[in-house]
Amino acid sequence: MKNQLRFALILVAIAATAIAQTNQRQRGPLGEKIREARQKRAENKGETKTEANAKPNNNGSYVVGKNRFTTNVNGDTRVYYVHVPKSYNKATAVPVVVMLHGTGQTGEQFYNISGWKDVGETENLITVFPSSWKQCVIDDGKQGNTLKWSSYPDGFTFCAGVTPRDDVKFLNQVLDEVSAKFNVNAKMIYFVGFSNGSQMAARVGIEMSERIAGFVGHLGVAPPVPPKRLVPNIWQEGTEDPHYMGMFGGQSVPMDFNQILAKPYMKGAMNLYMQTFKLSPKYTTGGNPNNIIWLDAKGTSGDPNNVFRLAFVKGMEHEYPNGKNHPVHGAELNWQWLKQFKLP
């Protein structure tokens, strides 16, 4: 009996020593290196620890950080990502920003690179990143299957026989589901789009105008279709975007609206915005030619929220600026403008 007790005490001592050594390694230089390596791997994937552990949720539950949800739209399983900030509390209604990616991209990609999830953390927003559908399109004269929003065609057409997916229905459904899962401030729902996503954001601004408080289009033009409500919006471009450099013989777009609006394309595009959103031809300009310049126009409706801004960002290519690929942090800049508007 004494021998058994002595043996048990020896085992306990060995186990305690092993635990102590493990804890020491975790606290010491080796543990620090292991943690740094894990963090670096997560950052290289565009993930945080919480995001890496996120799982699909379709049962109304969610995790703080990254969530992947699916929804069925006309027989198709559509995907969208939602970032829940650490400060979210179900007792408080929060704004929602939906970020729409460009051609060939995904919602998850823009979850990682757009900068909106970071703004969501600092400003306590629910940020949403849907994915478009792979469809056959003819874009710049080339035919192929690619992820594309079913926006009003501008520079592209759908292939013969293709029935474009009903993305307005999809995005309405996303808002319905997000509003059911979270305490959403229904008067503060906004859309932001990049490139083809900008075209889709403009369609949302037309066909879902009674549901959103404002939208921002990066590198995309609104169509001449009367909206149900005159939504405040921004059209933002970059001086190094090849789509606009072509107007100036391949040179950078000058930071001067007199020169910009003298070009037939820009003059025609501005006329479309004036027609669609009932804008006054009178406008004011501001900004810094070394950074960003903007043109502000008010509507003729008498509604103080019937406003429009055209902005050009110096040095920006065909990209959504996130503070890393360009000094301007688009999400931060756009949120400061959008949050001043609410649905009546």
N, C-alpha and C positions, 0 to 999 in steps of 0.2 A: 504493500500500500504506500509506504514512504517513497519507494522507488518510482511508483507511478506519479505521485505528487511532484517529486523532484523533476521528472521528465516533462510534466505539464508546464511547470514553472520555466524550464529551459525553453520550451516552445514559445511561451508568451514573451520571454525576453528577446528571442530571435525576431519574432514578429514586430515587436515594438521598435527594435533597432532598424529593421527594414523600412518601417513606416517613417521613422525619423529621417533616415537617409533619403527617402523619396521626397519628403517635404522639403528637405534642405536643397535637393537638386531643383525642385520646382521654384524655390525662392532664390536660388543662386544663379550664377552666370549661365549655366547650361539651360536651366529652366527658362531664363529670359530669352536666350537664343531660340529655343523651341517655340516660344510664344511669338517672337518676332517673325520666324519663318512661316508659322501658320497664318499670321495676320497678312504677311506679304502675299502668300498664295491666294488668300481671300480677296485682297485688293486687286491682284492681277486679274481675277475673274470678275471684278466689279462688284464684289459681294462684301457684306459684313458678316459677322458670325450669325446674327439673327437671320439675315437674308439667306445664308447658305442652308439654314435649317428649316426654312419656310416650306410648307407643304400645300398642295392644292386644297382649297376650302370651298365646298359648295353647300355646306349645311348651316350657313349663317354664322359660323364661328370664324375667328380670325386670330392672327398673331400680330404683335407689335413688329413693325418692319414690313417685310415683303410677303405678299399674299398672291397666289395664283388662283383665279376663278375661271370657270367655263360656263357658257350659256348656250342654249340651243336656239338658233334663229333659222326658221324655215328649213329645218333638217340638218343644218350645219352646226358643228361644235365650234363656237367662237371663244377666243381666249382674251383675257384682260388681267392686268396686274394692278394691285392696289397697295400703296404704301401707307401704313398707319403710324403716325408719329408717336413717340414715347409719351407726349403730354396729352394725348387724346383721352377724353373723359366722356362717357356716354351721357352724362348729365348736361353737357354743353354742345349746342349745335355748332358745327364747323363748316367753313367753306370747302368747296370741291373744285379742283382744277384737273381737267382731262387733257393729256398731252398726246397728240397724234403724230406718229412717225412719218417719214418719207417713203418713197418708192423703194421696194426691196428690203426694207428694214422691218423691225418688229417692236411690239410694245415693250418686251423685256429689254431690248437693246436701249431704248430710250429711257426706261426705268434706270438703267445704269449710267447713261452718259448725258442726259439732258440737264441735270442739276435740279430738277423739280422736286425730287424726293428730299433733297437737302433743304430747299426752301420750305417744303412741307413740315420738316422737323422744327425749323426755327420759327415758323409762323403758325404752327398747329393747323395744318391743312390736310385733308385727305387728297392724295394725288393718285390719278388713275391713268393707266397706260395700256390702251387696247391695241390689238394687232389686227391689221387688215387681212384680206383674203388673197390667195394666189389666183390670179386671173390672167387670161390671155389679152394682151394689149399691143397696140402699135404705137410706139413712143419714139419720137424723133426719127420716124421712118423705119424703125426696127420692130419686128414682131417677136414676141416671146411671152412666157409665163413668168409673172413676178408678183410679189405682194403689192397690191395697189388698192387704194381707197376708191370707192365708187362716187367720186366727186363729179361735179359738172366737168366734162372733158375740156381741157385747156392744154393744147400741145400733145394730147394723146387721144386715141380712140380705142374702144373695145373691139376685139376681133369679131369677124362675122360669126353669128351663131351663139355668141356669148351673152348670157343674161347677167348683167352686173348684180352683185350681191346688194341687198337692201341694207346699206350701212347706216342710214338714218334710223331704221328700225333697231338695228344692233345697238347703236349708241343710246337711243332712248331706253332700251332694255337694260343696258349697263347702268344708266342713271337710276332706273327703277330698283335694280338689285342693290346698288350701293346705298341708296336711300333707305332700303329695308334693313340693311345690315348695320348701318351707322346712323348717328344723329347728325343729319345734314342740314345746313342752313340753305333752304331751298331758294332763298333770294340771292345767294352768292355762289352760283355755279358758273364756271368759266371754261372756255376751250382755247387751247393753244396748238398750232400746227406748224410743221416744217415741210416745205416743198409740197409734195402731193398731199401731205397731211394738212398743209395750209389751205389748199383748195377744198379739202373736206371740212375744215373748220369754217370756211366761208359758207359752205352749203349748210352746215349746222346753224350758222348765224342767220341764214335765210329761213330754213324750214323748221328750226327749233328755237326761233327767236323769242318765243313766249316763255321758254324754259331756262334760257341762259342770260346772265347779266352782262356778258361781254366776251369778245374773242380777239386773239392775236394771230395774224398770219405771217409767218416767216417765209418769204420767197414763194408767194402765190397770190393770185389776183381774184377778187370777188366777181361773181357773175352779175349780169344785169337782170336779176329776178327780184321782184318786189318782196321784201320780207314782211312777216306778220307784224313785227315790231322793229323799230329802228334801233339796232343794237350798237353800242359804242365799240369801236374796233381799231386795231393798229395793223397797218401793212408795213412790214419791215424788210429791208434789203441790205445787201453788202456791196461795197464798192469794188470788190475783187471777184464778184460772181460773174462767170463767163456769160450768163444769160443777159446781163446788163452791160458788161464791158463791150459787147458787140456793137452797142449803140454809139460807142466812142472809139471805133476802129481798133478794138482790142486793148485800149488803155483803161486805166482805172476810172471809175465813175467819179467825176469831180464833186466835191462837197459844196455844191452850189445849186440851189433849186432853180434858179433862172436857167442854167444850162441843162439841168435834168429835165425840166418840164418843157423845154423847147424841142425835145425829141418826140417824133410822132407816136411812138409806142407808149411813152409815159403820158403824153397828153391824152391819148385815147383811153388808157387805163384809168386815169384820174376822172375822165368823163363818165366811165362806167361806175366808179365809186360815187360820184356826185348824183348820178341817175338812181342808183340802187338805194343809197342811204339819204337821198334828198338833202344834199349838202349845198351850202352857199358857195359861190365861186370865190368869195373873199376868204383869205386865210392869213394866218400869222406864222412866222418861222422862229426857230430858236435852236439852242444846242451849241456845240463846240465843233468847229470844222476839223479839229484834230482828233475827234472822238466820235461823236454822234450828232447829226443834225436832224431836225424834225419840222414837219409842216402840220399845223393844227387847223382843222376846219370844223365849223359848227353847222348843224342842220337848220333847215328853214321851218321845221315843224313846231318850234317853240319849246320842245322838250329839252331840258338842260343836259340830259344824258345822250342826246342825239349828237355825238361828236365822233371825229375821225382823226387819226394821226398817220402820216407817212413818215417813216424814218429811214435814214441811210447810216450804216455803221462803217466807219473807215477801216479798211484792211480786212474786212470779213469776206470770206469766200462763200461757196454754196454749202453752208453748214449751220447748225444751230449752236450759237455761242454759249459755252458753259464755264467760261473763266479759265479754262485750260487750253482749249483749241483756239481761243481768242481772249484778249483781256476783258471783254465785256461778258458779264454773266447774264445771259438772256432771261433766265427764270426770275432772278432777283429784280431786274429792271422791269420786266413785264408785270410782276406781281404788284410793284409799287404803283403802277398805272391802273391795273385792273381793279384792285381792291377798293377804289373810290366809287365804284359803280355797283348798284344793287337793283334787283327787280322791284318794281313798284309794289 
